[in-house]
Amino acid sequence: MNTEILGVIFSYSIALLLAIPLGRYIGKIFSNEKTVLDRLLNPVDGFFYKLSGIDIKKEMNWKQHLMALLTINLFWFLLAMLVLTNMGWLPLNPDGNPSMSADLAFNTAISFVTNTNLQHYSGETGMTYLGQLVLMLFQFISAGCGIAIAAVVFQAMKEKSAEKSGNFYHYFVRSCTRILLPISIVVAVLLMINGTPMTLEGKDSIVTLQGDSVQVSRGPVAAFVAIKHLGTNGGGFFGPNSTHPFENPSYFTNIVEIVTQMLIPIALIFALGYVLKRRKLALMIFGVMTLGFFLLAIPTIFNEVNGNPAIAQMGIQQNMGSMEGKEVRFGSAASAYWSIATTVISTGSVNAMHDSFTALSGMFQMLGMMVNAFYGGVGVGF
C-alpha cells in the first residue's frame, strides 16, 4: 500500500483513539463529575468565578443562556476593535506594523469572535504581536462558547427541558481551562520542538544559499497554531496558513495539526453518549458522520494521488500525484485528506491551495462546506 495512504489511515486512527477517552473526559466535565485535573484547576476556575461574580449553582433557561452568549461576545468584539485599530502604537510591535483600518478591524473582529476566521490581511505585515495574541485569545473564546453551548444542549436533552440546563459561564470557563488550554499547551510544545517559532522578537535575518540576506517574519506562532486547530478556528498566523513552513514545518507536524483539529469534534459525539447515558445513539451518530466523511475524503484522495488527467494527456508523468499548489513535504494524499477534514469540520485552514485541486476534488470540498455536519466545528457537529 502507498505509504502516503498509510499516513492518512494513521492520522485518522490516532484522532479516533484519542477522541474516545477525551469524549468521556468532556462528558464528566459537563456532568460535574470529578476529573484528574480538578485539584490543579479548581483554584483557577474559582478565581474567574470570584472575579466575575458568577454563581455557578444558578440554573439558567435558554433565554438566559442566549443573552449570556451574546453579551460576552459583544464585550470581546469591542475589545478586539479597540486593539486592532490602535495596535500600531501599542506594545509588542517589533516590526513596526500598522494599525488596521476600521472596516478591516470590524471584519476581522467579527470573523474571529464567530469562529469564522476569514482573513483579509496577511499576518506578517498586517498584524502586530499584540494583535496576534488578542486573536489567539478569541480563538479560545469562540471555541469555548461553542463547547459551552453544546453542554447546554446536552443538559437540555438529558433533562428534557430548556428551563434547567446548567450555567453557561460555568461551562464556558471549564471548557477553556480544562479542555482547550491543557491540550493546546501539549500541541504547542510539540510544534515548537519540531521547528515552529515561539518568540516575541522581531524579524530575523538569514542568508540564502544564493548569498542574499533576507528578513524572515516570526513570532508566537506555536501557541497560535495550536488553538487555531484545536478550536477549529483556522485563521493563520502567516498569510499562506498551514502551507507556511513556520506554521507546519514537517510531515510530523502535519499529522499533529490534522489530528488536533479533528479531536474535539469527534470527542463531543462520545461526550453526548456519556451525558445522556446512550452509548448506542452516539455510535450511530458517529457512524453516519464517518460514512459521510469517508464518501468525501476517499474519492478526493484517489483523484489527487492519481494526478490531473489534463496534465497526463500532455505526456507529463505525475509520479507524486497532482502536486500543483501542494507542498512536497506533505504530498498529494495528506493534502487531499486535510482539504476534506478542514471543510467538513469547518476549520478552514489549508496545507495546500484548494483552487489547484482537480475539478472533482473541488466539488467534494464544496460539498463538505455545504453539509458542514460530518463531525462539524467544536460544539456544532452533533
Secondary structure, DSSP 8 states (H G I E B T S, - for coil): --HHHHHHHHHHHHHHHHHHHHHHHHHHHHTT---TTHHHHHHHHHHHHHHHT--TT----HHHHHHHHHHHHHHHHHHHHHHHTTTTTSSS-TT------HHHHHHHHHHHHTT----SS-HHHH--HHHHHHHHHHHHHHHHHHHHHHHHHHHHHHHT-SS----HHHHHHHIIIIIIHHHHHHHHHHHHTTT----S---EEEE-TTS-EEEE---SHHHHHHHHHHTT----SSTTGGGSTTTS-SHHHHHHHHHHHHHHHHHHHHHHHHHHT-HHHHHHHHHHHHHHHHHHHHHHHHHHHT--HHHHTTT---TT-S-TTB-TTTHHHHHHHHHHHHHHTT----SB-GGGS-HHHHHHHHHHHHH--SS-STTT--
